[in-house]
Amino acid sequence: MARKGNKTGEWARRHINDPWVKKATSEGYRSRAVYKFKEIAEQDSLLRPNMTVVDLGSAPGGWSQFIARQLGDSATIIAIDLLPMEPIQGVHFIEGDFQDDVVLAELDEILAGRPIDLVISDMAPNISGVRSVDEAQYEGLLDSVLWFCERRLKSGRHLLVKLFEGSAAHHFRREVKSRFKSGVVRKPAASRPKSREFYFLAKHLKAGR
Ligand SMILES: C[S@@+](CC[C@H](N)C(=O)[O-])C[C@H]1O[C@@H](n2cnc3c(N)ncnc32)[C@H](O)[C@@H]1O
């Protein structure tokens, strides 16, 4: 028990002293994660006026906040999360699993037949601690992201997704090859160097797959 308490204390100390947390607080962002997206979005010129963006796994809302600030009313931004999210001006929020038919129906109502210009996913898998189970579940989640893109992302457009080193990420990158023209790995400065997390930008969804 004492060990767990120490670990929690360590996490809290690291969080409070984290420069990205301080920056997020001073700039009015809800999460330090915003700076991961900002770096990639700027490097790869992901945001354009009038675009339609879907943010999968959006809560607490840092990425959506950034997009709304950058693009204003010209964009259609739809955020989806299992957890509730405080409203953000200019962002449609749908609470639920992005794989659920009810959630997808609500999304399609907002899209009104328009294809998506950019899909972004900062979702993390649920961890049970049993590695083989976790990897299989994570692989399923990533397959759903690809399935989602095949049906709703416009040809020629991009998907940005958070991955964790391991067999599921490996499988995902293999699957991406048949659907997208190219892909690049990104490890933004705000992503902790020791973390297995990295980002993958799948570029130019192929037409007529
Ligand atoms: C790291 S957080 C996202 C942080 C966000 N990018 C930000 O800047 O504030 C990951 C989120 O993914 C959500 N998530 C995980 N699986 C999901 C699913 N199947 N459908 C919708 N949201 C999901 C979690 O509830 C969690 O809030």
The ligand as a Gaussian input file, in Angstrom:
#p B3LYP/6-31G(d) Opt

LIG

0 1
 C       -5.401000      10.680000     -23.713000
 S       -7.111000      10.994000     -23.683000
 C       -7.297000      12.219000     -24.932000
 C       -6.747000      13.557000     -24.582000
 C       -7.132000      14.624000     -25.602000
 N       -6.440000      14.446000     -26.869000
 C       -6.836000      16.012000     -25.105000
 O       -6.044000      16.732000     -25.729000
 O       -7.428000      16.426000     -24.110000
 C       -7.783000       9.570000     -24.439000
 C       -9.305000       9.512000     -24.435000
 O       -9.737000       8.454000     -25.291000
 C      -11.009000       8.037000     -24.844000
 N      -11.380000       6.762000     -25.476000
 C      -10.768000       5.559000     -25.356000
 N      -11.417000       4.606000     -26.059000
 C      -12.470000       5.228000     -26.663000
 C      -13.527000       4.797000     -27.536000
 N      -13.631000       3.523000     -27.907000
 N      -14.438000       5.719000     -27.974000
 C      -14.343000       7.016000     -27.581000
 N      -13.372000       7.481000     -26.748000
 C      -12.453000       6.610000     -26.304000
 C      -10.835000       7.990000     -23.328000
 O      -12.074000       8.065000     -22.664000
 C       -9.938000       9.209000     -23.079000
 O      -10.685000      10.323000     -22.645000

